[in-house]
Amino acid sequence: MAHESLEDLSIRLDAMRPTLLRLAQLQLRNTAWAEDAVSETLLAALEGAQRFAQQSKLQTWVVGILKHKVLDQLRLRQRECVYDPPGDDDPVEDLVYASDGHFREVPQVWETPASSLERVQFFEVLEACMETLPGQLGRVFLMREWLELDSPAICQELSISSTNLWQMLSRARLRLRECLQLRWFAGRPS
């Protein structure tokens, strides 16, 4: 954080405060404890700014600090039995529930840890397969599927005809299919 002043860091941390507070309230279920955890987190981030190696995003680093501060609050308060009922002005309740008590949005179906891991592993194999595509095929495929550029933009950028583009995309997809078949699907139980 050598190139960022403490004042700039303080402004960025202050912008994160509402998010950090929501996260802490969800875990602690107590507004005062959540405020304490967030305040301690922001203070620790300011004091430890020189130790932040920028190997992750600032928000990721600060949320990591918050996790430890929440655990500290839980340890500190574990013997206390306080009920903090949600009031009419509870922002978390307002975000989740409509005035009639129903969810504002239907909750998503959660993945099991095994399916989540499987998805991560699949994308690792897909990425490895994409690296095996020859330069131009890989570039065309990424421009189309990842950058979501339309055909005329790709053709203009690479100075190729639309026929050539479609042929290259077809070849790239076939190669990816073959690679995935060998590296992913062939060894998996049906």
C-alpha positions as CSV (number, residue, x, y, z in Angstrom):
1,M,0.0,0.0,0.0
2,A,3.0,2.2,-0.5
3,H,1.5,4.1,-3.3
4,E,-1.8,4.8,-1.5
5,S,-2.1,7.4,1.3
6,L,-3.8,6.6,4.6
7,E,-6.4,9.2,3.7
8,D,-7.3,7.4,0.4
9,L,-7.3,4.0,2.2
10,S,-9.6,5.5,4.9
11,I,-12.0,6.6,2.3
12,R,-12.0,3.2,0.6
13,L,-12.5,1.5,4.0
14,D,-15.3,3.8,4.9
15,A,-17.1,2.9,1.7
16,M,-16.9,-0.8,2.7
17,R,-18.4,-0.2,6.1
18,P,-22.1,-0.9,5.2
19,T,-21.1,-4.3,3.6
20,L,-18.9,-5.2,6.5
21,L,-21.7,-4.3,9.0
22,R,-24.2,-6.5,7.2
23,L,-21.8,-9.4,7.2
24,A,-21.0,-9.0,10.9
25,Q,-24.7,-8.6,11.8
26,L,-25.6,-11.8,9.9
27,Q,-23.0,-13.7,12.0
28,L,-23.4,-12.0,15.4
29,R,-27.1,-11.3,15.4
30,N,-26.4,-8.3,17.6
31,T,-26.1,-4.8,16.4
32,A,-23.7,-3.5,19.1
33,W,-21.4,-6.5,18.7
34,A,-21.4,-6.1,14.9
35,E,-20.5,-2.4,15.3
36,D,-17.6,-3.4,17.6
37,A,-16.3,-6.0,15.1
38,V,-16.5,-3.6,12.2
39,S,-14.8,-0.8,14.1
40,E,-12.0,-3.1,15.2
41,T,-11.6,-4.4,11.6
42,L,-11.3,-1.0,10.1
43,L,-8.8,0.0,12.8
44,A,-6.7,-3.1,12.2
45,A,-6.8,-2.5,8.4
46,L,-5.6,1.1,8.9
47,E,-2.9,0.0,11.3
48,G,-1.8,-2.9,9.1
49,A,-1.9,-1.1,5.8
50,Q,1.9,-1.6,5.3
51,R,1.5,-5.4,5.7
52,F,-1.1,-5.6,2.9
53,A,0.8,-7.3,0.1
54,Q,-1.8,-6.6,-2.6
55,Q,-1.9,-10.3,-3.5
56,S,-5.7,-10.0,-3.2
57,K,-8.3,-7.3,-3.5
58,L,-8.5,-4.9,-0.6
59,Q,-12.1,-5.9,0.2
60,T,-11.0,-9.6,0.3
61,W,-8.2,-8.7,2.8
62,V,-10.5,-6.6,4.9
63,V,-13.3,-9.3,5.0
64,G,-10.6,-11.7,6.2
65,I,-9.8,-9.4,9.1
66,L,-13.5,-9.1,9.8
67,K,-13.8,-12.9,10.1
68,H,-11.2,-12.9,12.8
69,K,-12.9,-10.0,14.6
70,V,-16.3,-11.7,14.4
71,L,-14.8,-14.8,16.0
72,D,-13.2,-12.7,18.7
73,Q,-16.6,-11.2,19.4
74,L,-18.2,-14.6,19.6
75,R,-15.5,-15.8,22.0
76,L,-15.9,-12.7,24.1
77,R,-19.7,-12.9,24.3
78,Q,-20.2,-16.7,24.3
79,R,-21.4,-16.7,27.9
80,E,-23.8,-13.8,27.4
81,C,-27.3,-14.6,26.4
82,V,-28.7,-11.5,24.8
83,Y,-31.8,-11.3,22.6
84,D,-31.8,-8.5,20.1
85,P,-35.1,-8.7,18.3
86,P,-35.3,-7.3,14.8
87,G,-37.0,-4.0,14.8
88,D,-39.2,-2.4,12.1
89,D,-36.1,-0.6,10.8
90,D,-33.9,-3.7,10.5
91,P,-32.1,-3.2,7.2
92,V,-31.3,-6.9,6.8
93,E,-34.9,-7.9,7.3
94,D,-36.0,-5.3,4.7
95,L,-33.5,-6.7,2.2
96,V,-34.7,-10.3,2.6
97,Y,-38.4,-10.1,3.3
98,A,-41.3,-8.2,1.7
99,S,-43.9,-6.4,3.9
100,D,-46.1,-9.5,3.7
101,G,-43.4,-11.7,5.3
102,H,-42.5,-13.6,2.1
103,F,-39.1,-13.6,0.6
104,R,-38.5,-10.8,-1.8
105,E,-36.7,-13.2,-4.1
106,V,-37.0,-16.9,-4.2
107,P,-33.9,-18.3,-2.5
108,Q,-31.4,-20.0,-4.9
109,V,-30.9,-23.7,-4.7
110,W,-27.6,-24.2,-3.0
111,E,-25.0,-26.5,-4.4
112,T,-23.7,-29.3,-2.3
113,P,-20.0,-29.0,-1.5
114,A,-19.2,-32.0,-3.8
115,S,-21.0,-30.4,-6.8
116,S,-19.3,-27.1,-6.1
117,L,-15.9,-28.7,-6.1
118,E,-16.8,-30.7,-9.2
119,R,-17.7,-27.4,-11.0
120,V,-14.4,-25.8,-10.0
121,Q,-12.5,-28.9,-11.2
122,F,-14.4,-28.9,-14.5
123,F,-13.5,-25.3,-15.1
124,E,-9.8,-26.0,-14.3
125,V,-9.9,-28.8,-17.0
126,L,-11.7,-26.5,-19.4
127,E,-9.1,-23.8,-18.9
128,A,-6.3,-26.4,-19.5
129,C,-8.0,-27.5,-22.7
130,M,-8.4,-23.9,-23.9
131,E,-4.6,-23.5,-23.4
132,T,-4.0,-26.3,-25.9
133,L,-5.9,-24.4,-28.7
134,P,-3.5,-23.0,-31.3
135,G,-3.0,-19.3,-31.0
136,Q,-5.5,-17.9,-33.5
137,L,-8.2,-20.5,-32.6
138,G,-7.9,-19.8,-28.9
139,R,-8.0,-16.1,-29.5
140,V,-11.1,-16.3,-31.7
141,F,-12.9,-18.5,-29.2
142,L,-12.1,-16.3,-26.2
143,M,-13.1,-13.2,-28.1
144,R,-16.5,-14.7,-29.0
145,E,-17.3,-16.7,-25.8
146,W,-15.5,-14.9,-23.1
147,L,-15.4,-11.3,-24.3
148,E,-18.8,-11.8,-26.0
149,L,-17.7,-9.8,-29.1
150,D,-20.0,-10.0,-32.1
151,S,-18.9,-11.5,-35.4
152,P,-18.3,-8.2,-37.2
153,A,-16.1,-6.9,-34.4
154,I,-14.0,-10.1,-34.4
155,C,-13.7,-10.1,-38.2
156,Q,-12.6,-6.5,-38.2
157,E,-10.1,-6.9,-35.3
158,L,-8.5,-10.0,-36.9
159,S,-9.0,-9.0,-40.5
160,I,-10.7,-12.3,-41.4
161,S,-13.9,-13.1,-43.3
162,S,-17.1,-14.2,-41.5
163,T,-16.8,-17.6,-43.2
164,N,-13.3,-18.0,-41.8
165,L,-14.5,-16.9,-38.4
166,W,-17.2,-19.5,-38.2
167,Q,-14.8,-22.2,-39.5
168,M,-12.3,-21.2,-36.8
169,L,-15.0,-21.3,-34.1
170,S,-16.2,-24.7,-35.2
171,R,-12.6,-26.0,-35.1
172,A,-12.0,-24.5,-31.7
173,R,-15.2,-26.1,-30.3
174,L,-14.4,-29.5,-31.8
175,R,-10.9,-29.4,-30.2
176,L,-12.4,-28.4,-26.9
177,R,-14.9,-31.1,-27.1
178,E,-12.2,-33.7,-27.8
179,C,-10.0,-32.5,-25.0
180,L,-12.9,-32.4,-22.5
181,Q,-13.9,-35.9,-23.6
182,L,-10.4,-37.2,-22.9
183,R,-9.6,-35.2,-19.8
184,W,-13.0,-34.9,-18.1
185,F,-15.8,-37.1,-19.3
186,A,-13.9,-40.3,-20.2
187,G,-12.8,-41.0,-16.6
188,R,-16.1,-40.2,-14.9
189,P,-18.7,-42.8,-13.8
190,S,-22.0,-42.6,-15.6
